[in-house]
Amino acid sequence: MKALNTNKLRVRFEEALDQYVKQSATDIELLKPMLYSLKGGGKRVRPLLLLSVLRLNQHKSVELGLSTAIALEYIHTYSLIHDDLPAMDNDDLRRGQPTSHIQFDEATAILTGDALLTDAFGVIAEDKNLRPKVRVKLLQALSRAAGSVGMVAGQLKDIQAEEQVISLDQLQEIHALKTGCLFNFAVEAGAVIAGLEAEKAHFKGFSDAFGIAYQIHNDLMDVQASEVETGKQTGQDAVLQKATYPSILGLEESYQALDEQMNLAEASLKQLTQRTGRPYMELMQFMEYLDVVR
């Protein structure tokens, strides 16, 4: 098996996304703002993680995961559109361009997010390349990851924690829900599609640690990086008085916490590799997204 090449996976994902959108019957007035956010320069970490799990098992299975990867990116994109709204984080900039409600208007942004959220489940349900039982498992898992016991629960806890003093355990719970749940789904979906049911728990050890590390990285970038580096306004966490790792632990201990989660992620992959004989250590290249200037 060739080494994992996420650049090739990204090219294939973008092709599949473009093809799916071209076949859409969505009215152009709604499709334009959907594409504006979908094609706005995202890193595609979540769909690439899903496709990478498949690639490390069997090359052909990547094709089986493309629709689910598109659905996952739909969910992620909707969450960003709604996060940026005035009632939420009130951001004017995302990925170096005006946020959806600035580029269009607030009502259009809300409805665009609603469309992406709803359509995501249809993308999976209509995927004839997957057996019905697999589609049902994926729909259940995505609903759990994105909804009231997953990402949305984390978003609410995040808002409720503004201007509040919370513990590190409470902050980690927010991170695990708000950010981690979609990473959990990415690896779980890859395992479900590849028929690796027995390995799902071991994948979760990696995605749990990676998800928390990813959010710690975001917290640090908001403090340390420039608007050019992040593509969005920095210093917003302090303006909103959000609970973050730097606000609770300070910068140095936040870096240590990031290293600890990255080490946990690596240990999980080592265990998974030893257990299965598959080269899952190659997933460590996703840690490159967590580089922070120190």
Phi and psi restraints in degrees (value plus and minus 20) as a CYANA .aco file:
   2 LYS   PHI     -89.6   -49.6
   2 LYS   PSI     135.6   175.6
   3 ALA   PHI     -81.9   -41.9
   3 ALA   PSI     130.8   170.8
   4 LEU   PHI     -82.6   -42.6
   4 LEU   PSI     108.3   148.3
   5 ASN   PHI    -142.8  -102.8
   5 ASN   PSI      76.8   116.8
   6 THR   PHI     -90.2   -50.2
   6 THR   PSI     -43.1    -3.1
   7 ASN   PHI     -84.4   -44.4
   7 ASN   PSI     -63.5   -23.5
   8 LYS   PHI     -85.7   -45.7
   8 LYS   PSI     -59.1   -19.1
   9 LEU   PHI     -83.2   -43.2
   9 LEU   PSI     -58.3   -18.3
  10 ARG   PHI     -86.1   -46.1
  10 ARG   PSI     -62.5   -22.5
  11 VAL   PHI     -78.6   -38.6
  11 VAL   PSI     -64.5   -24.5
  12 ARG   PHI     -86.0   -46.0
  12 ARG   PSI     -58.3   -18.3
  13 PHE   PHI     -83.6   -43.6
  13 PHE   PSI     -65.3   -25.3
  14 GLU   PHI     -83.0   -43.0
  14 GLU   PSI     -57.9   -17.9
  15 GLU   PHI     -82.1   -42.1
  15 GLU   PSI     -65.6   -25.6
  16 ALA   PHI     -85.5   -45.5
  16 ALA   PSI     -60.1   -20.1
  17 LEU   PHI     -83.0   -43.0
  17 LEU   PSI     -66.5   -26.5
  18 ASP   PHI     -81.5   -41.5
  18 ASP   PSI     -61.8   -21.8
  19 GLN   PHI     -84.8   -44.8
  19 GLN   PSI     -61.7   -21.7
  20 TYR   PHI     -84.6   -44.6
  20 TYR   PSI     -63.8   -23.8
  21 VAL   PHI     -84.4   -44.4
  21 VAL   PSI     -59.5   -19.5
  22 LYS   PHI     -81.0   -41.0
  22 LYS   PSI     -50.4   -10.4
  23 GLN   PHI    -106.0   -66.0
  23 GLN   PSI     -22.6    17.4
  24 SER   PHI     -91.0   -51.0
  24 SER   PSI     124.2   164.2
  25 ALA   PHI    -114.8   -74.8
  25 ALA   PSI      -9.8    30.2
  26 THR   PHI     -84.2   -44.2
  26 THR   PSI     118.0   158.0
  27 ASP   PHI     -79.7   -39.7
  27 ASP   PSI     120.3   160.3
  28 ILE   PHI     -78.9   -38.9
  28 ILE   PSI     -51.7   -11.7
  29 GLU   PHI     -89.4   -49.4
  29 GLU   PSI     -43.1    -3.1
  30 LEU   PHI    -116.0   -76.0
  30 LEU   PSI     -53.0   -13.0
  31 LEU   PHI     -85.2   -45.2
  31 LEU   PSI     -56.3   -16.3
  32 LYS   PHI     -78.5   -38.5
  32 LYS   PSI     -72.1   -32.1
  33 PRO   PHI     -89.0   -49.0
  33 PRO   PSI     -47.9    -7.9
  34 MET   PHI     -83.6   -43.6
  34 MET   PSI     -67.2   -27.2
  35 LEU   PHI     -88.0   -48.0
  35 LEU   PSI     -53.5   -13.5
  36 TYR   PHI     -76.4   -36.4
  36 TYR   PSI     -63.9   -23.9
  37 SER   PHI    -104.3   -64.3
  37 SER   PSI     -57.4   -17.4
  38 LEU   PHI     -84.2   -44.2
  38 LEU   PSI     -56.9   -16.9
  39 LYS   PHI    -125.6   -85.6
  39 LYS   PSI       6.8    46.8
  40 GLY   PHI    -109.8   -69.8
  40 GLY   PSI      -2.4    37.6
  41 GLY   PHI      76.5   116.5
  41 GLY   PSI       4.7    44.7
  42 GLY   PHI     -87.3   -47.3
  42 GLY   PSI     137.6   177.6
  43 LYS   PHI     -97.2   -57.2
  43 LYS   PSI     -38.2     1.8
  44 ARG   PHI      43.4    83.4
  44 ARG   PSI      10.9    50.9
  45 VAL   PHI     -79.6   -39.6
  45 VAL   PSI     -64.3   -24.3
  46 ARG   PHI     -86.4   -46.4
  46 ARG   PSI     -72.5   -32.5
  47 PRO   PHI     -83.9   -43.9
  47 PRO   PSI     -54.8   -14.8
  48 LEU   PHI     -87.5   -47.5
  48 LEU   PSI     -54.2   -14.2
  49 LEU   PHI     -84.7   -44.7
  49 LEU   PSI     -64.0   -24.0
  50 LEU   PHI     -79.7   -39.7
  50 LEU   PSI     -70.1   -30.1
  51 LEU   PHI     -87.2   -47.2
  51 LEU   PSI     -49.9    -9.9
  52 SER   PHI     -88.3   -48.3
  52 SER   PSI     -59.5   -19.5
  53 VAL   PHI     -78.8   -38.8
  53 VAL   PSI     -62.3   -22.3
  54 LEU   PHI     -87.9   -47.9
  54 LEU   PSI     -62.8   -22.8
  55 ARG   PHI     -82.0   -42.0
  55 ARG   PSI     -55.6   -15.6
  56 LEU   PHI     -95.9   -55.9
  56 LEU   PSI     -27.7    12.3
  57 ASN   PHI    -124.7   -84.7
  57 ASN   PSI     -70.1   -30.1
  58 GLN   PHI    -178.1  -138.1
  58 GLN   PSI     106.5   146.5
  59 HIS   PHI     -76.0   -36.0
  59 HIS   PSI     -63.5   -23.5
  60 LYS   PHI     -86.0   -46.0
  60 LYS   PSI     -45.6    -5.6
  61 SER   PHI     -90.1   -50.1
  61 SER   PSI     -34.4     5.6
  62 VAL   PHI     -77.3   -37.3
  62 VAL   PSI     -62.0   -22.0
  63 GLU   PHI     -81.7   -41.7
  63 GLU   PSI     -52.7   -12.7
  64 LEU   PHI     -90.3   -50.3
  64 LEU   PSI     -40.4    -0.4
  65 GLY   PHI    -117.2   -77.2
  65 GLY   PSI     -22.5    17.5
  66 LEU   PHI     -84.8   -44.8
  66 LEU   PSI     -63.5   -23.5
  67 SER   PHI     -83.7   -43.7
  67 SER   PSI     -62.2   -22.2
  68 THR   PHI     -84.9   -44.9
  68 THR   PSI     -57.9   -17.9
  69 ALA   PHI     -83.8   -43.8
  69 ALA   PSI     -59.0   -19.0
  70 ILE   PHI     -84.1   -44.1
  70 ILE   PSI     -64.6   -24.6
  71 ALA   PHI     -79.7   -39.7
  71 ALA   PSI     -61.2   -21.2
  72 LEU   PHI     -83.5   -43.5
  72 LEU   PSI     -61.7   -21.7
  73 GLU   PHI     -88.9   -48.9
  73 GLU   PSI     -53.5   -13.5
  74 TYR   PHI     -78.4   -38.4
  74 TYR   PSI     -67.7   -27.7
  75 ILE   PHI     -82.8   -42.8
  75 ILE   PSI     -66.3   -26.3
  76 HIS   PHI     -81.1   -41.1
  76 HIS   PSI     -63.4   -23.4
  77 THR   PHI     -85.7   -45.7
  77 THR   PSI     -62.3   -22.3
  78 TYR   PHI     -78.4   -38.4
  78 TYR   PSI     -61.7   -21.7
  79 SER   PHI     -83.9   -43.9
  79 SER   PSI     -56.2   -16.2
  80 LEU   PHI     -89.2   -49.2
  80 LEU   PSI     -62.0   -22.0
  81 ILE   PHI     -78.3   -38.3
  81 ILE   PSI     -66.5   -26.5
  82 HIS   PHI     -92.3   -52.3
  82 HIS   PSI     -55.2   -15.2
  83 ASP   PHI     -79.2   -39.2
  83 ASP   PSI     -55.3   -15.3
  84 ASP   PHI     -99.1   -59.1
  84 ASP   PSI     -31.3     8.7
  85 LEU   PHI     -82.3   -42.3
  85 LEU   PSI     134.9   174.9
  86 PRO   PHI     -74.6   -34.6
  86 PRO   PSI     -54.0   -14.0
  87 ALA   PHI     -95.5   -55.5
  87 ALA   PSI     -32.7     7.3
  88 MET   PHI    -128.0   -88.0
  88 MET   PSI    -126.7   -86.7
  89 ASP   PHI    -110.0   -70.0
  89 ASP   PSI     -32.9     7.1
  90 ASN   PHI      34.5    74.5
  90 ASN   PSI      34.5    74.5
  91 ASP   PHI    -118.3   -78.3
  91 ASP   PSI     121.9   161.9
  92 ASP   PHI    -118.3   -78.3
  92 ASP   PSI     -32.9     7.1
  93 LEU   PHI    -154.1  -114.1
  93 LEU   PSI     116.2   156.2
  94 ARG   PHI    -165.5  -125.5
  94 ARG   PSI     104.5   144.5
  95 ARG   PHI      35.8    75.8
  95 ARG   PSI      14.5    54.5
  96 GLY   PHI      59.5    99.5
  96 GLY   PSI     -11.5    28.5
  97 GLN   PHI    -155.9  -115.9
  97 GLN   PSI     142.6   182.6
  98 PRO   PHI     -76.5   -36.5
  98 PRO   PSI     120.7   160.7
  99 THR   PHI     -86.2   -46.2
  99 THR   PSI     146.4   186.4
 100 SER   PHI     -78.1   -38.1
 100 SER   PSI     -63.4   -23.4
 101 HIS   PHI     -92.8   -52.8
 101 HIS   PSI     -39.5     0.5
 102 ILE   PHI    -102.9   -62.9
 102 ILE   PSI     -64.2   -24.2
 103 GLN   PHI     -86.4   -46.4
 103 GLN   PSI     -56.6   -16.6
 104 PHE   PHI    -133.9   -93.9
 104 PHE   PSI    -118.9   -78.9
 105 ASP   PHI    -183.1  -143.1
 105 ASP   PSI     150.3   190.3
 106 GLU   PHI     -83.6   -43.6
 106 GLU   PSI     -63.8   -23.8
 107 ALA   PHI     -82.4   -42.4
 107 ALA   PSI     -62.5   -22.5
 108 THR   PHI     -83.2   -43.2
 108 THR   PSI     -60.3   -20.3
 109 ALA   PHI     -83.0   -43.0
 109 ALA   PSI     -64.2   -24.2
 110 ILE   PHI     -80.3   -40.3
 110 ILE   PSI     -67.5   -27.5
 111 LEU   PHI     -89.2   -49.2
 111 LEU   PSI     -52.9   -12.9
 112 THR   PHI     -83.4   -43.4
 112 THR   PSI     -65.0   -25.0
 113 GLY   PHI     -81.7   -41.7
 113 GLY   PSI     -62.7   -22.7
 114 ASP   PHI     -79.2   -39.2
 114 ASP   PSI     -62.0   -22.0
 115 ALA   PHI     -84.9   -44.9
 115 ALA   PSI     -65.3   -25.3
 116 LEU   PHI     -83.2   -43.2
 116 LEU   PSI     -63.0   -23.0
 117 LEU   PHI     -80.3   -40.3
 117 LEU   PSI     -69.6   -29.6
 118 THR   PHI     -88.8   -48.8
 118 THR   PSI     -63.9   -23.9
 119 ASP   PHI     -84.3   -44.3
 119 ASP   PSI     -48.2    -8.2
 120 ALA   PHI     -76.0   -36.0
 120 ALA   PSI     -61.4   -21.4
 121 PHE   PHI     -91.2   -51.2
 121 PHE   PSI     -51.9   -11.9
 122 GLY   PHI     -87.4   -47.4
 122 GLY   PSI     -54.9   -14.9
 123 VAL   PHI     -77.8   -37.8
 123 VAL   PSI     -63.7   -23.7
 124 ILE   PHI     -94.4   -54.4
 124 ILE   PSI     -65.0   -25.0
 125 ALA   PHI     -80.1   -40.1
 125 ALA   PSI     -51.8   -11.8
 126 GLU   PHI    -110.8   -70.8
 126 GLU   PSI     -18.4    21.6
 127 ASP   PHI     -97.6   -57.6
 127 ASP   PSI      80.0   120.0
 128 LYS   PHI     -96.0   -56.0
 128 LYS   PSI     -27.3    12.7
 129 ASN   PHI     -98.4   -58.4
 129 ASN   PSI     -33.6     6.4
 130 LEU   PHI    -129.6   -89.6
 130 LEU   PSI     124.9   164.9
 131 ARG   PHI     -85.2   -45.2
 131 ARG   PSI     129.4   169.4
 132 PRO   PHI     -72.9   -32.9
 132 PRO   PSI     -61.6   -21.6
 133 LYS   PHI     -82.9   -42.9
 133 LYS   PSI     -57.0   -17.0
 134 VAL   PHI     -87.5   -47.5
 134 VAL   PSI     -62.6   -22.6
 135 ARG   PHI     -80.7   -40.7
 135 ARG   PSI     -61.8   -21.8
 136 VAL   PHI     -83.7   -43.7
 136 VAL   PSI     -63.3   -23.3
 137 LYS   PHI     -80.5   -40.5
 137 LYS   PSI     -62.2   -22.2
 138 LEU   PHI     -86.9   -46.9
 138 LEU   PSI     -62.1   -22.1
 139 LEU   PHI     -83.1   -43.1
 139 LEU   PSI     -62.1   -22.1
 140 GLN   PHI     -81.5   -41.5
 140 GLN   PSI     -65.6   -25.6
 141 ALA   PHI     -86.6   -46.6
 141 ALA   PSI     -60.1   -20.1
 142 LEU   PHI     -89.2   -49.2
 142 LEU   PSI     -60.3   -20.3
 143 SER   PHI     -80.4   -40.4
 143 SER   PSI     -62.8   -22.8
 144 ARG   PHI     -85.6   -45.6
 144 ARG   PSI     -62.9   -22.9
 145 ALA   PHI     -89.3   -49.3
 145 ALA   PSI     -56.1   -16.1
 146 ALA   PHI    -114.9   -74.9
 146 ALA   PSI     -37.6     2.4
 147 GLY   PHI    -118.8   -78.8
 147 GLY   PSI    -161.8  -121.8
 148 SER   PHI     -92.8   -52.8
 148 SER   PSI     -33.2     6.8
 149 VAL   PHI    -132.5   -92.5
 149 VAL   PSI     -10.5    29.5
 150 GLY   PHI    -149.8  -109.8
 150 GLY   PSI    -140.1  -100.1
 151 MET   PHI     -78.0   -38.0
 151 MET   PSI     -65.9   -25.9
 152 VAL   PHI     -84.3   -44.3
 152 VAL   PSI     -57.8   -17.8
 153 ALA   PHI     -80.6   -40.6
 153 ALA   PSI     -61.0   -21.0
 154 GLY   PHI     -85.9   -45.9
 154 GLY   PSI     -58.2   -18.2
 155 GLN   PHI     -82.9   -42.9
 155 GLN   PSI     -61.6   -21.6
 156 LEU   PHI     -85.8   -45.8
 156 LEU   PSI     -64.3   -24.3
 157 LYS   PHI     -82.0   -42.0
 157 LYS   PSI     -55.4   -15.4
 158 ASP   PHI     -83.8   -43.8
 158 ASP   PSI     -64.2   -24.2
 159 ILE   PHI     -86.1   -46.1
 159 ILE   PSI     -62.2   -22.2
 160 GLN   PHI     -85.8   -45.8
 160 GLN   PSI     -44.5    -4.5
 161 ALA   PHI    -102.0   -62.0
 161 ALA   PSI     -29.3    10.7
 162 GLU   PHI     -81.5   -41.5
 162 GLU   PSI     116.1   156.1
 163 GLU   PHI      42.3    82.3
 163 GLU   PSI       0.1    40.1
 164 GLN   PHI    -138.7   -98.7
 164 GLN   PSI     135.6   175.6
 165 VAL   PHI    -117.2   -77.2
 165 VAL   PSI      96.8   136.8
 166 ILE   PHI    -143.5  -103.5
 166 ILE   PSI     144.5   184.5
 167 SER   PHI    -103.8   -63.8
 167 SER   PSI     147.0   187.0
 168 LEU   PHI     -84.1   -44.1
 168 LEU   PSI     -57.3   -17.3
 169 ASP   PHI     -82.4   -42.4
 169 ASP   PSI     -60.3   -20.3
 170 GLN   PHI     -86.0   -46.0
 170 GLN   PSI     -59.7   -19.7
 171 LEU   PHI     -84.7   -44.7
 171 LEU   PSI     -61.4   -21.4
 172 GLN   PHI     -84.7   -44.7
 172 GLN   PSI     -54.9   -14.9
 173 GLU   PHI     -84.2   -44.2
 173 GLU   PSI     -62.5   -22.5
 174 ILE   PHI     -79.1   -39.1
 174 ILE   PSI     -67.1   -27.1
 175 HIS   PHI     -81.9   -41.9
 175 HIS   PSI     -64.0   -24.0
 176 ALA   PHI     -81.4   -41.4
 176 ALA   PSI     -57.4   -17.4
 177 LEU   PHI    -101.1   -61.1
 177 LEU   PSI     -73.9   -33.9
 178 LYS   PHI     -84.6   -44.6
 178 LYS   PSI     -62.2   -22.2
 179 THR   PHI    -129.8   -89.8
 179 THR   PSI     -61.7   -21.7
 180 GLY   PHI     -88.2   -48.2
 180 GLY   PSI     -51.8   -11.8
 181 CYS   PHI     -82.8   -42.8
 181 CYS   PSI     -56.8   -16.8
 182 LEU   PHI     -92.8   -52.8
 182 LEU   PSI     -50.5   -10.5
 183 PHE   PHI     -88.7   -48.7
 183 PHE   PSI     -59.9   -19.9
 184 ASN   PHI     -77.1   -37.1
 184 ASN   PSI     -64.0   -24.0
 185 PHE   PHI     -84.0   -44.0
 185 PHE   PSI     -59.5   -19.5
 186 ALA   PHI     -76.2   -36.2
 186 ALA   PSI     -68.8   -28.8
 187 VAL   PHI     -97.3   -57.3
 187 VAL   PSI     -54.4   -14.4
 188 GLU   PHI     -83.6   -43.6
 188 GLU   PSI     -63.2   -23.2
 189 ALA   PHI     -82.4   -42.4
 189 ALA   PSI     -61.9   -21.9
 190 GLY   PHI     -79.7   -39.7
 190 GLY   PSI     -61.4   -21.4
 191 ALA   PHI     -86.7   -46.7
 191 ALA   PSI     -60.6   -20.6
 192 VAL   PHI     -84.7   -44.7
 192 VAL   PSI     -67.0   -27.0
 193 ILE   PHI     -84.7   -44.7
 193 ILE   PSI     -57.3   -17.3
 194 ALA   PHI    -103.1   -63.1
 194 ALA   PSI     -23.3    16.7
 195 GLY   PHI      53.1    93.1
 195 GLY   PSI      13.7    53.7
 196 LEU   PHI    -125.8   -85.8
 196 LEU   PSI      30.5    70.5
 197 GLU   PHI     -77.7   -37.7
 197 GLU   PSI     -57.9   -17.9
 198 ALA   PHI     -89.3   -49.3
 198 ALA   PSI     -36.7     3.3
 199 GLU   PHI    -121.2   -81.2
 199 GLU   PSI     -21.3    18.7
 200 LYS   PHI     -78.8   -38.8
 200 LYS   PSI     -61.7   -21.7
 201 ALA   PHI     -83.6   -43.6
 201 ALA   PSI     -56.0   -16.0
 202 HIS   PHI     -92.3   -52.3
 202 HIS   PSI     -57.3   -17.3
 203 PHE   PHI     -81.1   -41.1
 203 PHE   PSI     -57.1   -17.1
 204 LYS   PHI     -83.7   -43.7
 204 LYS   PSI     -53.9   -13.9
 205 GLY   PHI     -79.2   -39.2
 205 GLY   PSI     -60.9   -20.9
 206 PHE   PHI     -88.5   -48.5
 206 PHE   PSI     -68.8   -28.8
 207 SER   PHI     -89.3   -49.3
 207 SER   PSI     -51.7   -11.7
 208 ASP   PHI     -78.9   -38.9
 208 ASP   PSI     -71.1   -31.1
 209 ALA   PHI     -86.9   -46.9
 209 ALA   PSI     -62.2   -22.2
 210 PHE   PHI     -84.0   -44.0
 210 PHE   PSI     -61.4   -21.4
 211 GLY   PHI     -82.0   -42.0
 211 GLY   PSI     -64.2   -24.2
 212 ILE   PHI     -87.4   -47.4
 212 ILE   PSI     -62.1   -22.1
 213 ALA   PHI     -80.0   -40.0
 213 ALA   PSI     -59.9   -19.9
 214 TYR   PHI     -81.6   -41.6
 214 TYR   PSI     -61.0   -21.0
 215 GLN   PHI     -94.1   -54.1
 215 GLN   PSI     -55.8   -15.8
 216 ILE   PHI     -80.5   -40.5
 216 ILE   PSI     -62.3   -22.3
 217 HIS   PHI     -78.5   -38.5
 217 HIS   PSI     -65.3   -25.3
 218 ASN   PHI     -80.1   -40.1
 218 ASN   PSI     -62.2   -22.2
 219 ASP   PHI     -80.4   -40.4
 219 ASP   PSI     -63.1   -23.1
 220 LEU   PHI     -89.3   -49.3
 220 LEU   PSI     -59.0   -19.0
 221 MET   PHI     -83.8   -43.8
 221 MET   PSI     -55.4   -15.4
 222 ASP   PHI     -83.6   -43.6
 222 ASP   PSI     -47.5    -7.5
 223 VAL   PHI    -112.4   -72.4
 223 VAL   PSI     -61.2   -21.2
 224 GLN   PHI    -118.6   -78.6
 224 GLN   PSI     -47.7    -7.7
 225 ALA   PHI    -114.5   -74.5
 225 ALA   PSI     149.2   189.2
 226 SER   PHI    -116.8   -76.8
 226 SER   PSI     147.7   187.7
 227 GLU   PHI     -82.2   -42.2
 227 GLU   PSI     -54.0   -14.0
 228 VAL   PHI     -84.9   -44.9
 228 VAL   PSI     -60.9   -20.9
 229 GLU   PHI     -90.2   -50.2
 229 GLU   PSI     -57.9   -17.9
 230 THR   PHI    -112.9   -72.9
 230 THR   PSI     -42.9    -2.9
 231 GLY   PHI      56.7    96.7
 231 GLY   PSI      -9.9    30.1
 232 LYS   PHI    -169.2  -129.2
 232 LYS   PSI     150.7   190.7
 233 GLN   PHI     -85.1   -45.1
 233 GLN   PSI     114.0   154.0
 234 THR   PHI    -122.1   -82.1
 234 THR   PSI     145.0   185.0
 235 GLY   PHI      58.3    98.3
 235 GLY   PSI     -13.8    26.2
 236 GLN   PHI     -91.8   -51.8
 236 GLN   PSI     -49.9    -9.9
 237 ASP   PHI     -80.2   -40.2
 237 ASP   PSI     -61.2   -21.2
 238 ALA   PHI     -88.9   -48.9
 238 ALA   PSI     -58.6   -18.6
 239 VAL   PHI     -81.0   -41.0
 239 VAL   PSI     -62.8   -22.8
 240 LEU   PHI    -104.9   -64.9
 240 LEU   PSI     -22.0    18.0
 241 GLN   PHI      34.4    74.4
 241 GLN   PSI      27.8    67.8
 242 LYS   PHI     -99.3   -59.3
 242 LYS   PSI     130.2   170.2
 243 ALA   PHI     -98.2   -58.2
 243 ALA   PSI     101.9   141.9
 244 THR   PHI    -157.5  -117.5
 244 THR   PSI     148.5   188.5
 245 TYR   PHI     -80.8   -40.8
 245 TYR   PSI     -67.4   -27.4
 246 PRO   PHI     -81.1   -41.1
 246 PRO   PSI     -55.1   -15.1
 247 SER   PHI     -92.0   -52.0
 247 SER   PSI     -46.8    -6.8
 248 ILE   PHI    -114.2   -74.2
 248 ILE   PSI     -63.0   -23.0
 249 LEU   PHI    -123.7   -83.7
 249 LEU   PSI     -42.3    -2.3
 250 GLY   PHI      70.1   110.1
 250 GLY   PSI     148.3   188.3
 251 LEU   PHI     -86.2   -46.2
 251 LEU   PSI     -69.9   -29.9
 252 GLU   PHI     -82.5   -42.5
 252 GLU   PSI     -65.2   -25.2
 253 GLU   PHI     -91.4   -51.4
 253 GLU   PSI     -44.8    -4.8
 254 SER   PHI     -87.6   -47.6
 254 SER   PSI     -60.8   -20.8
 255 TYR   PHI     -81.1   -41.1
 255 TYR   PSI     -60.9   -20.9
 256 GLN   PHI     -83.4   -43.4
 256 GLN   PSI     -60.7   -20.7
 257 ALA   PHI     -84.1   -44.1
 257 ALA   PSI     -58.3   -18.3
 258 LEU   PHI     -82.7   -42.7
 258 LEU   PSI     -65.6   -25.6
 259 ASP   PHI     -81.5   -41.5
 259 ASP   PSI     -60.2   -20.2
 260 GLU   PHI     -82.1   -42.1
 260 GLU   PSI     -63.9   -23.9
 261 GLN   PHI     -88.0   -48.0
 261 GLN   PSI     -56.8   -16.8
 262 MET   PHI     -85.6   -45.6
 262 MET   PSI     -57.5   -17.5
 263 ASN   PHI     -86.7   -46.7
 263 ASN   PSI     -58.5   -18.5
 264 LEU   PHI     -84.3   -44.3
 264 LEU   PSI     -61.2   -21.2
 265 ALA   PHI     -81.6   -41.6
 265 ALA   PSI     -63.9   -23.9
 266 GLU   PHI     -83.8   -43.8
 266 GLU   PSI     -61.9   -21.9
 267 ALA   PHI     -83.1   -43.1
 267 ALA   PSI     -58.0   -18.0
 268 SER   PHI     -84.8   -44.8
 268 SER   PSI     -60.7   -20.7
 269 LEU   PHI     -88.3   -48.3
 269 LEU   PSI     -56.6   -16.6
 270 LYS   PHI     -81.8   -41.8
 270 LYS   PSI     -64.3   -24.3
 271 GLN   PHI     -84.1   -44.1
 271 GLN   PSI     -62.0   -22.0
 272 LEU   PHI     -85.4   -45.4
 272 LEU   PSI     -60.1   -20.1
 273 THR   PHI     -84.7   -44.7
 273 THR   PSI     -64.0   -24.0
 274 GLN   PHI     -85.3   -45.3
 274 GLN   PSI     -56.8   -16.8
 275 ARG   PHI     -91.7   -51.7
 275 ARG   PSI     -58.0   -18.0
 276 THR   PHI    -125.8   -85.8
 276 THR   PSI     -42.2    -2.2
 277 GLY   PHI      58.6    98.6
 277 GLY   PSI     -14.4    25.6
 278 ARG   PHI    -116.0   -76.0
 278 ARG   PSI     134.2   174.2
 279 PRO   PHI    -102.4   -62.4
 279 PRO   PSI      36.7    76.7
 280 TYR   PHI     -89.3   -49.3
 280 TYR   PSI     -35.0     5.0
 281 MET   PHI     -79.5   -39.5
 281 MET   PSI     -40.1    -0.1
 282 GLU   PHI     -86.4   -46.4
 282 GLU   PSI     -36.9     3.1
 283 LEU   PHI     -88.1   -48.1
 283 LEU   PSI     -32.2     7.8
 284 MET   PHI     -83.1   -43.1
 284 MET   PSI     -38.3     1.7
 285 GLN   PHI     -86.4   -46.4
 285 GLN   PSI     -36.0     4.0
 286 PHE   PHI     -89.1   -49.1
 286 PHE   PSI     -37.3     2.7
 287 MET   PHI     -88.3   -48.3
 287 MET   PSI     -36.1     3.9
 288 GLU   PHI     -83.6   -43.6
 288 GLU   PSI     -41.9    -1.9
 289 TYR   PHI     -91.1   -51.1
 289 TYR   PSI     -30.4     9.6
 290 LEU   PHI    -125.9   -85.9
 290 LEU   PSI      -1.7    38.3
 291 ASP   PHI     -86.7   -46.7
 291 ASP   PSI     111.9   151.9
 292 VAL   PHI    -152.1  -112.1
 292 VAL   PSI     116.4   156.4
 293 VAL   PHI     -88.4   -48.4
 293 VAL   PSI     105.6   145.6
